[in-house]
Amino acid sequence: MGSDHVGKLPVEFMSGDECLFCHRNDVGPTWASNRHGRTIRTADRDAAPLRLMEKSSALADFTAQIELVIGGSNRQRFLKRARSTAS
């Protein structure tokens, strides 16, 4: 569950509930107006980085799978949903 992550490698993202386990009182009430609310967000299909990736033959197939973005204007990572391996 929640633990002190300062100075440690980032934990694997599970859900917003994992963040709010520790941060429900300091971040939760102001979520919409602080940077935490933009940590992971829906990918903007019209954003310049995604449009450039779509033009690349090496990245076009991957671009179609991108659903979420993490990061800010200096550095972003593009995320796709994990596919379940359960049968």
C-alpha positions, 0 to 999 in steps of 0.5 A: 500500500502507500509508503514514502516514495521520496528519493526512491524510484517511482512505483508502478502506477496502479490507479489514482486510488494508490496516490490518494491513499497517502495524498487524500488530504493534501492533494485530493481537495485541490486536484483539479487546480494543481499539477497532480491532476495532469499527471496522467491524462487522456492523450490529445489526438491533435497534439503536435507530438502525436501528429508527428508520430503518426507520420513516421512509418516506424511509429504509426502503428504504435501511435494508434495504441496510445490512450494516455499521456504522462508528463509535462511540456518538457518531457512526456511518455505515451501510454497504452492499456495493458492487455489482459493475459487471463484466459 
